Amino acid sequence: TSGPEVFIELIDKAGLVYTDSFHAVVFSMIFHTPFVVFNREHSNKSDMSGRIKTLLEIAGMNGGISREKHIINYPADYNDDRIAFKRERSVEFLRSALS
């Protein structure tokens, strides 16, 4: 049986991650692992990739969304400054909300 440590290590060591998982995208971004996202569709054909698309927009990585074959492809080209800025704003919000 494998746990979260194995999941994270696999993403860290991968040459490419092919996924429909929000968390796999997050860890791919953290480790700068290139990734390909395919849309997850619910049984009624509704798009289940909303969280991933929002995350990629926040990270400034929404330019690579492809309508063809419902695949989103991203090379290891990350905007760490933008991600750090958004992270800092989120932490500030949480501190303010909790005080």
C-alpha positions as MATLAB code, in Angstrom:
seq = 'TSGPEVFIELIDKAGLVYTDSFHAVVFSMIFHTPFVVFNREHSNKSDMSGRIKTLLEIAGMNGGISREKHIINYPADYNDDRIAFKRERSVEFLRSALS';
ca = [
       0.000    0.000    0.000;
       1.211    3.481   -0.748;
       0.491    6.725    1.001;
       0.859   10.455    0.415;
       4.645   10.276    0.653;
       4.823    7.895   -2.322;
       2.383   10.048   -4.341;
       4.478   13.158   -3.726;
       7.780   11.387   -4.399;
       6.494    9.978   -7.698;
       5.556   13.478   -8.876;
       8.882   14.915   -7.702;
      10.884   12.268   -9.594;
       8.725   12.137  -12.753;
       9.850   13.410  -16.132;
       6.201   14.180  -16.983;
       2.945   13.897  -15.057;
      -0.220   13.065  -17.045;
      -3.220   13.595  -14.788;
      -6.742   14.805  -14.122;
      -5.929   15.347  -10.422;
      -5.906   18.800   -8.844;
      -3.381   17.678   -6.238;
      -1.057   16.175   -8.854;
      -1.080   19.546  -10.647;
      -0.309   21.392   -7.398;
       2.663   19.159   -6.587;
       3.866   19.261  -10.195;
       3.936   23.046   -9.941;
       5.754   22.941   -6.598;
       8.433   20.559   -7.935;
       8.540   22.142  -11.424;
       7.655   18.810  -12.975;
       6.206   19.174  -16.491;
       2.586   18.048  -16.627;
      -0.318   17.384  -18.950;
      -3.867   17.738  -17.667;
      -6.791   16.039  -19.312;
     -10.326   17.111  -18.491;
     -12.205   14.951  -16.058;
     -15.791   14.516  -17.147;
     -18.615   13.491  -14.866;
     -20.902   10.704  -16.069;
     -23.347   13.380  -17.292;
     -20.501   14.871  -19.423;
     -20.078   17.964  -17.205;
     -16.544   19.359  -16.934;
     -14.837   18.444  -13.646;
     -11.628   20.440  -14.234;
     -12.795   23.795  -12.862;
     -10.427   23.850   -9.872;
      -7.458   23.013  -12.048;
      -8.292   25.706  -14.601;
      -8.719   28.284  -11.821;
      -5.376   27.300  -10.285;
      -3.627   27.606  -13.639;
      -5.201   31.015  -14.259;
      -4.018   32.229  -10.834;
      -0.516   30.942  -11.639;
      -0.589   32.692  -15.010;
      -0.451   29.372  -16.848;
      -3.809   29.453  -18.630;
      -2.382   30.167  -22.081;
      -1.866   26.509  -22.887;
      -5.431   25.316  -22.559;
      -6.326   23.294  -25.624;
      -9.868   22.650  -26.748;
      -8.588   19.818  -28.906;
      -9.036   16.430  -27.250;
      -9.745   18.228  -23.953;
      -6.086   18.297  -22.954;
      -4.209   21.043  -21.156;
      -0.439   20.791  -21.705;
       2.180   22.661  -19.679;
       5.952   22.588  -19.936;
       8.090   23.325  -16.883;
       7.734   27.095  -17.265;
       6.591   28.373  -13.905;
       6.093   31.895  -12.603;
       7.335   31.383   -9.047;
       7.052   35.098   -8.223;
       3.377   35.187   -9.145;
       2.668   32.002   -7.195;
       4.583   33.317   -4.149;
       2.652   36.601   -4.294;
      -0.685   34.773   -4.387;
       0.438   32.494   -1.539;
       1.416   35.503    0.611;
      -1.939   37.168   -0.031;
      -3.735   33.950    0.932;
      -1.779   33.654    4.185;
      -2.517   37.314    4.999;
      -6.213   36.704    4.376;
      -6.244   33.646    6.636;
      -4.395   35.467    9.435;
      -6.809   38.361    9.226;
      -9.853   36.092    9.183;
      -8.620   34.091   12.165;
      -7.704   37.074   14.363;
];
